[in-house]
Amino acid sequence: MIPTLAAVGVALSCELDVVDCFGNTVHLDHSNWEKHLDRHPDVVPYHDQLPLVLQVPQIVVKAEVDGAYHFYRLRSARVRCVRSICG
């Protein structure tokens, strides 16, 4: 398991407002970022690539269960976006 930056004593802030490939505004504030770190520590190294993954994904999959969109780029983070926070 990859330790989070918080676990090794490094603080990382994430404030993000970006328009995704569908034209929806995605907002990620610091408190939301902190909530995701425990469940998805694998995304930390890709922090700076999140806007790119949302704007120019190589694959987008819509989950049948909850309608969330999953944005993918090879060698980048996977980003899950529930439509209610995407515009």
N, C-alpha and C positions, 0 to 999 in steps of 0.2 A: 504494500500500500504506500502510495506517495504521500508524505506528510504535507499538510496545508502550510502556507506561509505563516499563518497565525501560530501554528504549532511549533514552528522553529523561530518564533519571535520577530517575524517581519510583517508589518502591516501593509495591506494592499487595498487601495480604494478603487472602486469602480462606479463611475457615473457615466451612463451611456444613454444617448438619445440618437437613434439612427433609423433611417427609413429602409425597410427590408425590400427584397426583390419584388414583392407584391404591392409596394407603395404604402405599406402600413408603418406607422411610427412605433418603434420598440423602445421602451424606457426601462432601464435597469438602474436602480439606485443602489447606494452602498449597503443599505440594510438587506436588500434582496440578494445582492452578491454574497454577503456574509452567510445568509441562510443556505445558499447553494454550495458553499465551500465544504461543509461536512459531508454532504451527499455525493458531491462530484469533485473531489480534489484533483482529478485528472485534467480538469479544465484550466487550472491555475497557470500552467506554462503557456497557454494559448490566450491569455487575457487580452493581449493587444490585437489578436486576430478576430475577436468576436464581431466587430463591425463588418469585416470582410466576409465572414461566414454568412452573415445575415443578408448582405447586399449582393453578393455574387456566389451563392452556393452552387456546388456541382450536383447535388441531389437534395430534393425536398420531399419528405414523406409525411403524409397526413395520417395520424393515428385514428383508427376507427373507434377506439374506445372512448376517447375524450375530445377528439377533434384537434388536438395539439399538432402543430407543425414541427418537424424535426429537420433542421438545416445541417447539411454536411459539406465539408470540403476535405479532400484527401490530405492527410498529415496535419489536420487542424482539429479544433474542438468540434464536438457535436453540440448544437444549440437547439433546445426545445423551446418552442414559443406557443403559448396558449393564446388563441385568437383574442381573448378578452384583454390581454395586455399588449396586443399588437395592433391596436387601432380600433 
